[in-house]
Amino acid sequence: MGRYVIRRLLQMIPVFFGTTLLIFLMVNVMGDPIAGLCGDRQCDPATAAQLRAEFGLDKPVWQQYLTYMGNVFTGDFGTAFNGQKVTELMGTAFPITIRLTVVAIVFEVVIGISLGVVTGLRRGRPVDTTVLILTLVVISIPTFVTGLLLQLLLGVEWGLIKPSVSPEAPFDELLVPGLVLASVSLAYVTRLTRTSIAENARADYVRTAVAKGLPRRRVVIRHLLRNSLIPVVTFIGTDVGALMGGAIVTERIFNIHGVGYQLYQGILRQNSQTVVGFVTILVLVFLAANLIVDLLYAVLDPRIRYA
């Protein structure tokens, strides 16, 4: 196991540098960030040159990338164009988005897996058909429509929640945004669990466990569910980073000042330091989530061993 973890960590190094380089190049072709600092008027040449030198934009792109990565390893993600450190923006944004992601993952795990187990064990029955139709509807509706509809009904019409989340973003105010963020993934988890349960229910080891007279609950939890969760864990693990990076729509709807909000502001203002800094952390989240998922395989299925 230890050798496998070390090998995976070494494999992450070129992936990290490759993805960050690609992101850095993509951000640098978005446009001229200096043009947006002078408002509606065009910057005079002297001011533009001074700003480029101050933010290091007068150097070649490859040199900018090497300088940026050198600063990243010292904990310096640069300075936003408003003069605020990117690390300060991360310190306020990431805790909020992490709480929102935790709420979304809890909804996925609890509701998605529960519905998947129920429908997988009752394949072809009315409850199975109903859940399949509902999940298909949820997948078909864009997230911004679901968010705006729940905000209008629960927040404006019925007054059950606050239409906008407060700056502190406590867990109780993130329940509805978390449900909106997790809605599509929850539907996929339900369908994936249902398919996996239905397939494994016909496996030989399940029939053997039933023939031995084991209680149905033990057969489902200890044998059927444990083996059926491998594809579900894979999806949820990779979905963690996707939820954090894809929360732009949800955070905009409910006025949540998290990672999605900062990315939106950075892209809108062509603030390359902010965008690259936040996306660099999200790349690390993706890599760590994939490693944890691979290690969980051996926990769920004892037959899997890592050399």
Solvent accessible surface area in square Angstrom, and as a share of the most:
residue,aa,sasa,rsa
1,M,108,0.48
2,G,46,0.44
3,R,185,0.68
4,Y,26,0.10
5,V,37,0.21
6,I,105,0.53
7,R,104,0.38
8,R,41,0.15
9,L,84,0.42
10,L,109,0.54
11,Q,91,0.40
12,M,26,0.12
13,I,90,0.46
14,P,87,0.55
15,V,71,0.41
16,F,19,0.08
17,F,76,0.32
18,G,39,0.37
19,T,48,0.28
20,T,1,0.01
21,L,70,0.35
22,L,104,0.52
23,I,31,0.16
24,F,14,0.06
25,L,77,0.38
26,M,113,0.50
27,V,12,0.07
28,N,44,0.23
29,V,122,0.70
30,M,72,0.32
31,G,37,0.35
32,D,56,0.29
33,P,18,0.12
34,I,2,0.01
35,A,59,0.46
36,G,56,0.54
37,L,64,0.32
38,C,44,0.27
39,G,52,0.50
40,D,158,0.82
41,R,203,0.74
42,Q,174,0.77
43,C,17,0.10
44,D,74,0.38
45,P,116,0.73
46,A,76,0.59
47,T,51,0.29
48,A,18,0.14
49,A,61,0.47
50,Q,127,0.56
51,L,34,0.17
52,R,77,0.28
53,A,62,0.48
54,E,118,0.53
55,F,38,0.16
56,G,18,0.18
57,L,29,0.15
58,D,91,0.47
59,K,86,0.37
60,P,67,0.42
61,V,59,0.34
62,W,164,0.57
63,Q,67,0.30
64,Q,24,0.11
65,Y,20,0.07
66,L,107,0.53
67,T,64,0.37
68,Y,12,0.05
69,M,8,0.03
70,G,41,0.39
71,N,57,0.29
72,V,18,0.10
73,F,133,0.55
74,T,111,0.64
75,G,44,0.42
76,D,51,0.26
77,F,22,0.09
78,G,16,0.16
79,T,42,0.24
80,A,2,0.02
81,F,29,0.12
82,N,102,0.52
83,G,58,0.56
84,Q,66,0.29
85,K,92,0.39
86,V,0,0.00
87,T,54,0.31
88,E,93,0.42
89,L,18,0.09
90,M,18,0.08
91,G,50,0.48
92,T,86,0.50
93,A,0,0.00
94,F,20,0.08
95,P,57,0.36
96,I,15,0.08
97,T,0,0.00
98,I,85,0.43
99,R,60,0.22
100,L,0,0.00
101,T,8,0.05
102,V,70,0.40
103,V,11,0.06
104,A,0,0.00
105,I,34,0.17
106,V,78,0.45
107,F,43,0.18
108,E,0,0.00
109,V,59,0.34
110,V,89,0.51
111,I,62,0.32
112,G,0,0.00
113,I,26,0.13
114,S,59,0.38
115,L,62,0.31
116,G,0,0.00
117,V,23,0.13
118,V,59,0.34
119,T,1,0.01
120,G,5,0.04
121,L,46,0.23
122,R,94,0.34
123,R,123,0.45
124,G,66,0.63
125,R,140,0.51
126,P,113,0.71
127,V,59,0.34
128,D,2,0.01
129,T,70,0.41
130,T,72,0.42
131,V,14,0.08
132,L,42,0.21
133,I,100,0.51
134,L,104,0.52
135,T,8,0.04
136,L,100,0.50
137,V,73,0.42
138,V,53,0.31
139,I,44,0.23
140,S,80,0.52
141,I,64,0.32
142,P,65,0.41
143,T,39,0.23
144,F,104,0.43
145,V,61,0.35
146,T,32,0.18
147,G,0,0.00
148,L,92,0.46
149,L,93,0.46
150,L,41,0.20
151,Q,29,0.13
152,L,87,0.43
153,L,57,0.28
154,L,35,0.18
155,G,8,0.07
156,V,92,0.53
157,E,111,0.50
158,W,154,0.54
159,G,55,0.53
160,L,126,0.62
161,I,50,0.26
162,K,120,0.51
163,P,55,0.35
164,S,53,0.34
165,V,7,0.04
166,S,29,0.19
167,P,111,0.70
168,E,125,0.56
169,A,1,0.01
170,P,51,0.32
171,F,103,0.43
172,D,102,0.53
173,E,37,0.16
174,L,0,0.00
175,L,90,0.45
176,V,21,0.12
177,P,2,0.01
178,G,0,0.00
179,L,66,0.33
180,V,1,0.00
181,L,17,0.08
182,A,0,0.00
183,S,14,0.09
184,V,41,0.24
185,S,12,0.08
186,L,21,0.10
187,A,1,0.01
188,Y,96,0.37
189,V,0,0.00
190,T,1,0.00
191,R,77,0.28
192,L,60,0.30
193,T,0,0.00
194,R,36,0.13
195,T,59,0.34
196,S,12,0.08
197,I,0,0.00
198,A,4,0.03
199,E,100,0.45
200,N,34,0.18
201,A,37,0.29
202,R,144,0.53
203,A,26,0.20
204,D,97,0.50
205,Y,74,0.28
206,V,11,0.07
207,R,133,0.49
208,T,67,0.39
209,A,4,0.03
210,V,91,0.52
211,A,90,0.70
212,K,151,0.64
213,G,61,0.59
214,L,50,0.25
215,P,82,0.52
216,R,161,0.59
217,R,191,0.70
218,R,111,0.41
219,V,6,0.04
220,V,17,0.10
221,I,86,0.44
222,R,130,0.48
223,H,59,0.26
224,L,3,0.02
225,L,34,0.17
226,R,90,0.33
227,N,37,0.19
228,S,0,0.00
229,L,29,0.14
230,I,38,0.19
231,P,52,0.33
232,V,0,0.00
233,V,26,0.15
234,T,50,0.29
235,F,57,0.24
236,I,21,0.11
237,G,9,0.09
238,T,54,0.32
239,D,13,0.07
240,V,40,0.23
241,G,0,0.00
242,A,48,0.37
243,L,9,0.04
244,M,9,0.04
245,G,22,0.22
246,G,47,0.45
247,A,0,0.00
248,I,49,0.25
249,V,64,0.37
250,T,1,0.00
251,E,0,0.00
252,R,110,0.40
253,I,25,0.13
254,F,1,0.00
255,N,75,0.38
256,I,2,0.01
257,H,82,0.37
258,G,0,0.00
259,V,0,0.00
260,G,0,0.00
261,Y,44,0.17
262,Q,26,0.11
263,L,11,0.05
264,Y,69,0.26
265,Q,27,0.12
266,G,3,0.03
267,I,86,0.43
268,L,115,0.57
269,R,144,0.53
270,Q,59,0.26
271,N,12,0.06
272,S,13,0.09
273,Q,37,0.16
274,T,4,0.02
275,V,8,0.05
276,V,3,0.01
277,G,0,0.00
278,F,0,0.00
279,V,31,0.18
280,T,2,0.01
281,I,40,0.20
282,L,11,0.06
283,V,16,0.09
284,L,82,0.41
285,V,36,0.20
286,F,75,0.31
287,L,24,0.12
288,A,48,0.38
289,A,12,0.10
290,N,50,0.26
291,L,20,0.10
292,I,100,0.51
293,V,8,0.05
294,D,30,0.15
295,L,48,0.24
296,L,70,0.35
297,Y,42,0.16
298,A,17,0.13
299,V,92,0.53
300,L,27,0.14
301,D,8,0.04
302,P,73,0.46
303,R,187,0.68
304,I,52,0.27
305,R,171,0.63
306,Y,41,0.16
307,A,92,0.71
